Amino acid sequence: MLEYLQDREKQIVTKGKDAHDVEGGKPSLSGSVSQRACVFCGSRVVLYPIADAVHLVHGPIGCASYTWDIRGALSSGPELHRSSFSTDLREKHVVFGGETQLYQSLVELIDKYQPKAAFVYSTCIVGVIGDDVQSVCKQVAKEKNIPVIPVMSEGFQGSKKDGYKIACDALATLIGTDESLDVSPMSINILGDFNLAGELWILEAYYKKMGIQILAPITGDGRVKNIQNAHRAALNVVQCSGSMMHLAMYMKETYGIPFIKVSYFGIEDMSDALYEVAKFFKDEAVMDKARELVKDQLKNLLPALEPYKTALTGKKAAIYVGGAFKAISLVKALRLIGMKTVIVGTQTGNTDDYRLLKTICDDGCILVDDSNPIELSEFVKQTGADLFIGGVKERPIAYKLGIGFCDHNHERKMALAGYEGMLNFAKEVYETVSSPVWQFVHRTSSEKN
Ligand code: SF4
């Protein structure tokens, strides 16, 4: 059986067998049921953790199903982001236009909830009927005296990755519009952590111990005022580079703020994230605090990981996630608990990301860009993977094939970042891989290795 569509050949590589690089960043192929989501989804997942803003989806009610429940970003204060608002466009709006509906909805929401800002997401049908979303936002912003930001994210424009860029453009309109917060000379912005399970609070505690102020978390546990002041931080620390590189580069060009790329998953990358920030500030006292923190954390963590490593050594894992940086950290974290990565793919990786991934994977590992359920199922059967790490769309693939699953995406309820997160990760992987339930499932395999 042909395991993938012929035109996707260059997006799939088996290390040690194929000489070519994985071609990343290509549009999805017609006929391949891509795991990627639409432009609107990409914008919304980046922006909606801003907890004191109204997020209004201008479109039919179905688009608004990308709600808090699907990606549960946590807030330490207001929780307006947990409500999903829609203009609920119907046939008559498609015929006569939806601008009045949008204006009325915005005014009603702002009067009722007194948000610090409003984001208006334009969906496919709005792009088709041609509502002037920007003018309505401008008018309401003037009348209500808060930022009302149009997010021109019509779903058909491209993929989730294009939505990330549009979200960054929307954030750029907020940044630099306030200077009222106290800012330490040792301040950073965290770009690309969405605080799905409290990860941001773990990072905050680490950086606080080092004497570093997080000025604006963008966007997990985000607040409009902090984002407005973000141009005053000394450094941008970018985690989800797939979604936030555009903003990091914009802030470098516009405000001269340098950035570093980090990952908070796994011991090695988490420690590097602390050391790199300390190095940037060129302050020995900060570096000493970072070293002390890492030492303290590892003293307890390494022995606690040992039993999991013993149980998991030799097990095989498949990874399919949104961005490449996360995939790279996961390969390293799995190795730390004795597991081998046999499949690794992403929705938004580029060719350079895959080159880097290839260097850290073992021979026989399948690297794949923009995959689909048929390919992923076939690769799992071929390689005999025991675990699938992915998101909401990969969970059924794993369960249907009778293997363990670890959610590393929107639906996660337990933090996997930082040192605490590494222990949670090992525990979760162990529990799912060793679950007695798999003995009752017929596991199909076409292992060729
Ligand atoms: S593709 Fe268009 S219609 Fe579908 S969810 Fe995205 S914006 Fe809405």
Residues whose N, C-alpha, C, O or C-beta is under 5 A from the ligand:
A	BS01	SF4	C38 F40 C63 T123 C124 S153 E154 G155 F156
